[in-house]
Amino acid sequence: MKIIILGAGQVGGTLAEHLASEANDITVVDTDGDRLRDLGDRLDIRTVQGRGSFPTVLRQAGADDADMLVAVTNSDETNMVACQVAYTLFHTPTKIARVREAAYLTRAGLFDNEAIPVDVLISPEQVVTNYIKRLIEHPGALQVIDFAEGKAQLVAVKAYYGGPLVGQQLRQIREHMPNVDTRVAAIFRRDRPILPQGDTVIEADDEVFFIAAKADIRAVMGELRRLDETNKRVVIAGGGQIGERLAEAIESRYQVKIIEMNPARCRHLSDTLDSTVVLQGSASDRDLMLEENIAEADIFLALTNDDEANIMSSLLAKRLGARKVMTIINNPAYVDLVQGGEIDIAISPQLATIGTLLAHVRRGDIVSVHSLRRGAAEAIEAVAHGDAKSSKVVGRAIEDIALPPGTTIGAIIRDEDVLIAHDDTVIEAGDHVILFVVDKKHIRDVEKLFHVGLSFF
C-alpha cells in the first residue's frame, strides 16, 4: 500500500515505524529536515521536506497514485486543508486527519465530501482519555481494551503472590470459576512472550492478558491478583485537553481534583467543570500536595506535556502516599524505564493512538487494532466473511485453522453473544474474531486469513 504521512512527530514517526516494517511504500512529509533525516536513517522510507498542505509538496510525495493520506501534523488546519487538496486534485481514496480542537469535532456535517473531505477523524486526546478512563474503572489492570463496542474486553494484569491461580495450571481456571468463561490469550514472563497451553503454570509477576465478557472481567482479575479497592479519589496534574476531558468524563462518579499552573486555564476549568475542584499550583510542590491530602488519593494522574515534570510529580505523589500513580510519557524510550517501579502505569499517547490508525491500514475487514506491550504485540478485531469455499476461517473449527506462529484466537462476538474461543468453536460468517498476535512479522498472514476468495463474488 502506498501511504503518505504528513508530520514526522511522535504519532507520525511511530506510525511510519509500524508500517515500514510491514512492506508498505511510505513517504513522510515534514517541514523539519532534522526530524526527517533521523527517520530516514532508521527506516526504509522516502522523506520530503515541505508543508504538507501544498499541492506541489503532495505531488512530490507521490499523491498522484497514493492509496492513503494520513495527516497528523500538529496543526488541525494543515491536516484539514491537506485532505481537501488530496481529494480535489489527486482523488486520494482514503484520507485520515488528526483533529484535536473540540470546536471542529462537535460540528455535524463538517467532515464529508461536500465540506471538508476527511474519511477518518483521529482525536488523540479523546483516545487517551478513554484509555485512562477504562484503567480507572478497572483497579489493578495494566491495560484494558474494548472489543465489539465494549461487549468483550481484553485486560492485562500482573499476577501477584496470593492470587488463587498463581502457581497453578491454566486449565484450573474452569474449576475455580465454573460459571465464567475466559481465555488467557498470552503471558509475558520477564518480557518474553509465552503462548499459553492448558498445562502452563502462572508465576508471580507474569503479565497475563485474558479476554472475557465485560461482566466477567472483575471475577477473572480476582483469580490472578488480590483485587484493589474501588477508586474514589482522583488527583489530576495538568488541566490541558486530556486533563479537562478526563475530569469531565469521571467527575459524576469520582471525587476529582485538578492541579494546574496557568491562572487563565484554571478559570476556564472552574467555569467548564461541574464538581471538580481546581487548584492553581504545581504538582511538584510538596507543601501543596500535603495540604491537599495526596496520601488519601486512590489515583494520581500526571497528564502535562512535560515528561520530566510528569515523572517527578508522580514520584513525589507516590512517596507522599498516593495509592496508585499513572503518568503520560511522550518519549517512548522512557516508558519501559519508568513503568512498574514507583510509577504503576506509564501511558504512551502515540501507542494508544496508533491502533486507531492501523485499523484503517490493515487489509481485510479489520474493525480495530490495539498496540500491546508498548508495541511488541497486537490485538486485532476482524470480521469473518464468505463461506467454507471462499474463506479460510468461515465454517472451520478453531483447531482446524492454520494460524500463523504466535497467534491465538481469544473470543468471537456473534450478534450480542460473547463466545470464548475453544478448539471446537466453529467460526460463522459475520462473526467478529478477536486475535492476539505476539510476533508482529506475521500480521500480514493474519490479514490474509480474513481475505475472501473470488468464488465468494
C-alpha positions as CSV (number, residue, x, y, z in Angstrom):
1,M,0.0,0.0,0.0
2,K,1.3,3.5,-0.9
3,I,0.9,5.8,2.1
4,I,1.8,9.4,2.6
5,I,2.2,10.5,6.2
6,L,2.2,14.3,6.9
7,G,4.0,15.0,10.1
8,A,7.2,13.4,11.5
9,G,6.4,14.0,15.1
10,Q,5.6,11.3,17.8
11,V,2.5,10.0,16.1
12,G,3.7,10.2,12.5
13,G,7.1,8.8,13.4
14,T,5.6,5.9,15.3
15,L,3.1,5.1,12.5
16,A,5.9,5.2,9.9
17,E,7.9,2.8,12.1
18,H,5.0,0.3,12.3
19,L,4.1,0.5,8.6
20,A,7.6,0.4,7.2
21,S,8.2,-3.0,8.8
22,E,5.2,-4.4,7.0
23,A,6.3,-3.9,3.4
24,N,4.3,-0.7,2.7
25,D,5.6,2.1,0.4
26,I,5.8,5.0,2.9
27,T,6.6,8.7,2.3
28,V,6.9,11.1,5.3
29,V,6.4,14.9,4.8
30,D,7.5,17.5,7.4
31,T,9.0,21.0,7.5
32,D,11.7,19.8,9.9
33,G,14.7,18.5,8.0
34,D,16.5,17.1,11.1
35,R,13.5,15.0,12.0
36,L,13.2,13.6,8.5
37,R,16.9,12.8,8.4
38,D,16.6,10.9,11.7
39,L,13.6,8.9,10.4
40,G,15.2,8.3,7.0
41,D,18.4,6.9,8.7
42,R,16.4,4.5,10.8
43,L,13.6,3.3,8.4
44,D,13.3,2.2,4.8
45,I,11.1,5.2,3.8
46,R,11.1,8.2,1.5
47,T,11.1,11.7,3.0
48,V,10.0,15.0,1.6
49,Q,10.7,18.4,3.3
50,G,7.9,20.9,2.9
51,R,4.4,22.0,4.0
52,G,2.1,19.0,3.7
53,S,-0.9,21.1,2.6
54,F,0.9,22.5,-0.5
55,P,-0.2,20.8,-3.8
56,T,3.4,20.8,-5.1
57,V,4.7,19.1,-2.0
58,L,2.0,16.4,-2.1
59,R,2.7,15.8,-5.8
60,Q,6.4,15.4,-4.9
61,A,5.5,12.9,-2.2
62,G,3.6,10.8,-4.7
63,A,0.0,11.9,-4.2
64,D,-0.9,11.1,-7.9
65,D,-1.1,7.4,-7.1
66,A,-1.2,7.2,-3.3
67,D,-3.7,4.9,-1.7
68,M,-3.9,6.8,1.6
69,L,-3.0,10.2,3.1
70,V,-2.5,10.3,6.9
71,A,-2.3,13.9,8.1
72,V,-1.0,14.0,11.7
73,T,0.8,17.3,11.8
74,N,0.4,19.5,15.0
75,S,-1.9,21.9,13.1
76,D,-5.6,20.9,12.7
77,E,-5.9,23.4,9.9
78,T,-2.9,22.0,7.9
79,N,-4.3,18.5,8.3
80,M,-7.8,19.5,7.0
81,V,-6.5,21.5,4.1
82,A,-4.2,18.7,3.1
83,C,-7.2,16.3,2.9
84,Q,-9.1,18.8,0.8
85,V,-6.2,19.2,-1.6
86,A,-5.7,15.4,-1.8
87,Y,-9.4,14.9,-2.5
88,T,-9.8,17.7,-5.1
89,L,-6.5,17.4,-7.1
90,F,-5.3,13.8,-6.6
91,H,-8.5,11.8,-5.8
92,T,-6.8,10.0,-3.0
93,P,-9.1,7.1,-1.9
94,T,-8.6,7.3,1.9
95,K,-7.9,10.5,3.9
96,I,-7.2,10.4,7.6
97,A,-6.7,13.6,9.7
98,R,-5.7,14.3,13.2
99,V,-8.1,17.0,14.6
100,R,-7.6,17.9,18.2
101,E,-9.8,21.0,18.7
102,A,-13.2,20.1,20.1
103,A,-14.8,23.2,18.3
104,Y,-14.2,21.3,15.0
105,L,-15.2,17.9,16.2
106,T,-18.6,18.9,17.5
107,R,-19.9,20.4,14.2
108,A,-22.1,17.9,12.4
109,G,-21.6,17.6,8.7
110,L,-18.3,19.4,8.6
111,F,-16.3,16.4,7.6
112,D,-17.8,15.0,4.5
113,N,-17.1,15.2,0.8
114,E,-19.3,18.3,0.3
115,A,-17.4,20.2,3.0
116,I,-14.0,19.0,4.3
117,P,-13.4,15.5,2.8
118,V,-11.9,13.6,5.7
119,D,-12.8,9.9,5.8
120,V,-11.4,9.1,9.2
121,L,-11.0,11.6,12.1
122,I,-8.4,10.9,14.8
123,S,-8.5,12.7,18.1
124,P,-5.5,11.6,20.2
125,E,-6.7,13.4,23.3
126,Q,-10.1,11.6,23.2
127,V,-8.4,8.2,22.5
128,V,-6.1,8.7,25.5
129,T,-8.9,10.0,27.7
130,N,-11.0,6.8,27.0
131,Y,-7.9,4.7,27.7
132,I,-7.3,6.2,31.1
133,K,-11.0,6.1,32.0
134,R,-11.0,2.3,31.5
135,L,-8.0,1.9,33.7
136,I,-9.7,3.9,36.5
137,E,-12.8,1.8,36.2
138,H,-10.7,-1.4,36.5
139,P,-8.4,-1.1,39.5
140,G,-5.3,-3.3,39.2
141,A,-5.4,-3.5,35.4
142,L,-2.3,-2.5,33.3
143,Q,-4.3,-2.2,30.1
144,V,-8.0,-2.5,29.2
145,I,-9.2,-2.8,25.6
146,D,-12.8,-2.8,24.4
147,F,-14.0,-5.0,21.5
148,A,-17.3,-5.0,19.7
149,E,-18.4,-1.8,21.4
150,G,-17.5,-3.0,24.8
151,K,-19.2,-6.4,24.8
152,A,-15.8,-8.1,25.3
153,Q,-12.7,-6.8,27.0
154,L,-9.0,-7.8,26.8
155,V,-7.3,-7.0,30.2
156,A,-3.6,-7.2,31.2
157,V,-2.8,-7.8,34.8
158,K,0.3,-8.6,36.8
159,A,-0.1,-11.9,38.7
160,Y,0.7,-11.4,42.4
161,Y,1.7,-13.7,45.1
162,G,-1.5,-14.8,46.9
163,G,-3.7,-14.9,43.8
164,P,-5.7,-18.2,43.7
165,L,-4.3,-19.3,40.3
166,V,-0.7,-18.3,40.9
167,G,1.4,-21.5,40.9
168,Q,-1.3,-23.5,39.2
169,Q,-2.1,-24.6,35.6
170,L,-4.3,-22.5,33.4
171,R,-6.8,-25.4,32.9
172,Q,-7.8,-24.9,36.6
173,I,-9.4,-21.6,35.8
174,R,-12.5,-23.5,34.8
175,E,-12.5,-25.4,38.1
176,H,-12.2,-22.2,40.1
177,M,-14.9,-20.4,38.1
178,P,-17.3,-22.9,36.6
179,N,-19.8,-20.2,35.7
180,V,-17.3,-17.8,34.0
181,D,-15.8,-18.5,30.6
182,T,-12.5,-16.8,29.9
183,R,-9.3,-17.4,27.8
184,V,-5.8,-16.4,28.6
185,A,-4.5,-15.0,25.2
186,A,-0.9,-14.5,26.1
187,I,1.6,-14.4,29.0
188,F,4.7,-12.2,29.2
189,R,7.3,-13.5,31.6
190,R,10.4,-11.4,32.2
191,D,9.4,-9.5,28.9
192,R,9.3,-12.7,26.9
193,P,6.0,-14.0,25.4
194,I,4.7,-17.4,26.3
195,L,1.8,-18.9,24.3
196,P,-0.5,-20.3,26.9
197,Q,-1.4,-24.0,26.9
198,G,-3.7,-25.9,29.4
199,D,-0.6,-27.1,31.4
200,T,1.1,-23.6,31.5
201,V,1.7,-22.6,35.1
202,I,1.1,-19.0,36.1
203,E,4.0,-17.5,38.1
204,A,4.0,-14.4,40.3
205,D,4.9,-11.2,38.3
206,D,3.7,-12.7,35.0
207,E,1.9,-10.2,32.8
208,V,-1.3,-12.1,31.9
209,F,-3.6,-11.0,29.0
210,F,-7.0,-12.5,29.3
211,I,-10.3,-11.9,27.4
212,A,-13.8,-12.3,28.7
213,A,-17.3,-10.8,28.5
214,K,-17.3,-7.3,30.1
215,A,-19.4,-8.5,33.1
216,D,-16.9,-11.3,34.0
217,I,-13.7,-9.2,33.9
218,R,-13.6,-8.5,37.7
219,A,-14.1,-12.1,38.6
220,V,-11.2,-13.3,36.5
221,M,-8.9,-10.5,37.8
222,G,-9.6,-11.8,41.3
223,E,-8.2,-15.2,40.4
224,L,-4.8,-13.6,39.3
225,R,-4.3,-11.0,42.0
226,R,-5.8,-9.5,45.1
227,L,-8.5,-7.1,43.9
228,D,-7.7,-3.5,44.5
229,E,-10.2,-1.4,46.3
230,T,-12.6,0.6,44.2
231,N,-11.2,4.0,43.2
232,K,-12.9,7.1,44.7
233,R,-10.5,10.0,44.9
234,V,-8.6,11.1,41.8
235,V,-6.0,13.8,41.6
236,I,-5.0,15.1,38.1
237,A,-1.8,17.1,37.5
238,G,-2.3,19.1,34.3
239,G,-5.5,20.8,33.2
240,G,-4.8,20.6,29.4
241,Q,-7.1,18.9,26.8
242,I,-6.7,15.4,28.3
243,G,-7.0,16.6,31.9
244,E,-10.1,18.5,31.2
245,R,-11.8,15.8,29.1
246,L,-11.0,13.1,31.7
247,A,-12.3,15.2,34.6
248,E,-15.5,15.9,32.6
249,A,-15.9,12.2,31.9
250,I,-15.4,10.9,35.5
251,E,-16.5,13.8,37.9
252,S,-20.0,12.5,38.3
253,R,-18.7,9.2,39.8
254,Y,-15.4,10.2,41.5
255,Q,-14.1,13.0,43.7
256,V,-11.8,14.8,41.3
257,K,-9.1,17.5,41.8
258,I,-7.1,19.2,39.1
259,I,-3.8,20.9,39.8
260,E,-2.9,23.4,37.0
261,M,-0.2,26.2,36.9
262,N,-1.8,28.6,34.4
263,P,-4.3,31.0,36.1
264,A,-6.3,31.6,32.9
265,R,-6.6,27.8,32.3
266,C,-7.7,27.4,36.0
267,R,-10.5,29.9,35.4
268,H,-11.6,28.1,32.3
269,L,-11.7,24.7,34.1
270,S,-13.7,26.2,37.0
271,D,-16.3,27.6,34.6
272,T,-16.5,24.4,32.5
273,L,-16.4,21.6,35.0
274,D,-19.3,20.9,37.5
275,S,-17.9,19.3,40.6
276,T,-14.2,19.1,40.0
277,V,-12.0,21.1,42.5
278,V,-9.5,23.2,40.5
279,L,-6.3,24.2,42.3
280,Q,-3.7,26.6,40.9
281,G,-0.1,25.5,41.6
282,S,2.5,22.9,40.8
283,A,2.1,19.2,41.4
284,S,5.8,19.1,42.3
285,D,5.1,21.5,45.2
286,R,5.4,19.2,48.3
287,D,3.6,21.6,50.6
288,L,0.6,21.8,48.2
289,M,0.4,18.1,47.8
290,L,0.5,17.6,51.6
291,E,-2.1,20.3,52.1
292,E,-4.4,18.6,49.6
293,N,-4.0,15.2,51.4
294,I,-2.4,13.4,48.5
295,A,-1.9,10.4,50.8
296,E,-5.7,9.8,50.6
297,A,-5.7,9.8,46.8
298,D,-6.6,6.5,45.2
299,I,-5.1,7.6,41.9
300,F,-2.7,10.3,40.9
301,L,-2.5,11.1,37.2
302,A,0.3,13.2,35.7
303,L,-1.1,14.5,32.4
304,T,1.0,17.5,31.4
305,N,3.0,17.8,28.1
306,D,6.3,17.7,30.0
307,D,7.7,14.1,30.6
308,E,10.2,15.2,33.2
309,A,7.6,17.2,35.2
310,N,5.2,14.2,35.0
311,I,7.8,11.7,36.2
312,M,8.9,14.0,39.1
313,S,5.4,14.8,40.3
314,S,4.4,11.1,40.1
315,L,7.4,10.1,42.2
316,L,6.6,12.8,44.7
317,A,2.9,11.7,44.9
318,K,3.9,8.1,45.4
319,R,6.4,9.0,48.1
320,L,3.7,11.0,49.9
321,G,1.3,8.1,49.9
322,A,-0.9,8.1,46.7
323,R,-2.1,4.5,46.3
324,K,-1.6,4.3,42.5
325,V,0.2,6.6,40.1
326,M,-0.3,6.8,36.3
327,T,1.9,9.0,34.1
328,I,1.7,10.2,30.5
329,I,5.1,9.7,28.8
330,N,5.5,11.2,25.3
331,N,9.0,9.9,24.8
332,P,8.7,6.1,24.0
333,A,12.2,5.5,25.3
334,Y,11.2,6.5,28.8
335,V,8.1,4.2,29.0
336,D,9.8,0.9,29.8
337,L,12.3,2.7,32.1
338,V,9.6,4.1,34.5
339,Q,6.7,1.6,34.5
340,G,6.5,-0.9,37.2
341,G,8.7,0.8,39.8
342,E,7.3,3.8,41.8
343,I,5.2,4.6,38.7
344,D,2.5,2.0,38.3
345,I,1.4,2.7,34.7
346,A,3.2,4.7,32.1
347,I,0.9,5.7,29.2
348,S,2.2,6.4,25.7
349,P,-0.2,8.7,23.9
350,Q,1.2,7.7,20.4
351,L,0.9,4.0,21.1
352,A,-2.7,4.4,22.4
353,T,-3.5,6.4,19.2
354,I,-1.6,4.2,16.7
355,G,-4.2,1.4,16.9
356,T,-6.9,3.7,15.6
357,L,-4.8,4.5,12.6
358,L,-3.6,0.9,12.0
359,A,-7.2,-0.4,11.7
360,H,-7.6,1.6,8.5
361,V,-4.3,0.5,7.0
362,R,-4.8,-3.3,7.6
363,R,-6.1,-5.4,4.7
364,G,-9.2,-7.5,5.1
365,D,-12.2,-6.3,7.2
366,I,-10.3,-5.2,10.3
367,V,-12.5,-3.3,12.8
368,S,-9.9,-2.4,15.4
369,V,-6.2,-2.8,16.1
370,H,-4.6,-2.3,19.5
371,S,-1.0,-2.0,20.3
372,L,0.1,-4.1,23.3
373,R,3.2,-4.2,25.5
374,R,4.4,-0.9,24.2
375,G,4.1,-2.0,20.6
376,A,5.6,-5.5,21.0
377,A,2.3,-7.3,20.2
378,E,-1.2,-6.5,18.8
379,A,-4.8,-7.4,19.4
380,I,-7.0,-7.4,16.3
381,E,-10.7,-7.5,15.8
382,A,-11.5,-8.9,12.4
383,V,-14.8,-9.7,10.7
384,A,-15.2,-13.1,9.0
385,H,-16.9,-13.0,5.6
386,G,-17.7,-15.6,2.9
387,D,-18.4,-19.3,3.2
388,A,-16.5,-22.5,3.6
389,K,-15.3,-22.4,0.0
390,S,-14.2,-18.7,-0.2
391,S,-12.9,-18.1,3.3
392,K,-10.0,-19.7,5.2
393,V,-11.9,-19.3,8.5
394,V,-15.7,-19.5,8.0
395,G,-17.1,-22.9,8.6
396,R,-14.0,-24.2,10.3
397,A,-13.3,-25.1,13.9
398,I,-10.5,-23.1,15.5
399,E,-8.3,-26.2,15.8
400,D,-8.5,-26.6,12.0
401,I,-7.5,-23.0,11.2
402,A,-3.8,-22.6,10.1
403,L,-3.0,-19.7,12.5
404,P,0.4,-18.0,12.0
405,P,3.0,-18.7,14.7
406,G,2.5,-16.7,17.9
407,T,-1.2,-16.1,17.1
408,T,-4.2,-17.1,19.2
409,I,-8.0,-16.6,18.8
410,G,-9.3,-15.3,22.1
411,A,-13.0,-14.8,21.6
412,I,-15.8,-14.5,19.0
413,I,-18.6,-12.0,19.2
414,R,-21.7,-13.3,17.4
415,D,-24.5,-10.8,17.4
416,E,-24.9,-9.9,21.1
417,D,-23.1,-13.0,22.4
418,V,-19.5,-13.3,23.5
419,L,-18.2,-16.8,22.8
420,I,-14.8,-17.6,24.4
421,A,-12.7,-19.5,21.8
422,H,-12.2,-23.2,22.3
423,D,-10.7,-25.7,19.9
424,D,-14.1,-27.0,18.7
425,T,-15.6,-23.5,18.3
426,V,-16.7,-23.1,14.6
427,I,-16.5,-19.6,13.1
428,E,-19.5,-18.3,11.1
429,A,-19.9,-15.5,8.6
430,G,-20.4,-12.2,10.3
431,D,-18.5,-13.2,13.4
432,H,-16.2,-10.6,15.0
433,V,-13.0,-12.6,15.8
434,I,-10.5,-11.3,18.4
435,L,-7.0,-12.3,17.7
436,F,-3.8,-11.8,19.8
437,V,-0.6,-11.6,17.7
438,V,2.6,-11.9,19.7
439,D,5.0,-11.8,16.7
440,K,4.1,-8.8,14.6
441,K,6.0,-10.0,11.5
442,H,3.0,-12.4,11.0
443,I,0.4,-9.5,10.8
444,R,0.1,-9.9,7.0
445,D,-0.5,-13.6,7.4
446,V,-3.3,-12.9,9.9
447,E,-4.9,-10.4,7.4
448,K,-4.8,-12.9,4.6
449,L,-6.8,-15.3,6.7
450,F,-9.7,-12.9,6.5
451,H,-9.5,-12.2,2.8
452,V,-12.4,-13.6,0.8
453,G,-11.6,-15.6,-2.3
454,L,-13.1,-14.6,-5.7
455,S,-15.5,-17.5,-5.6
456,F,-17.5,-15.6,-3.0
457,F,-18.3,-12.9,-5.5
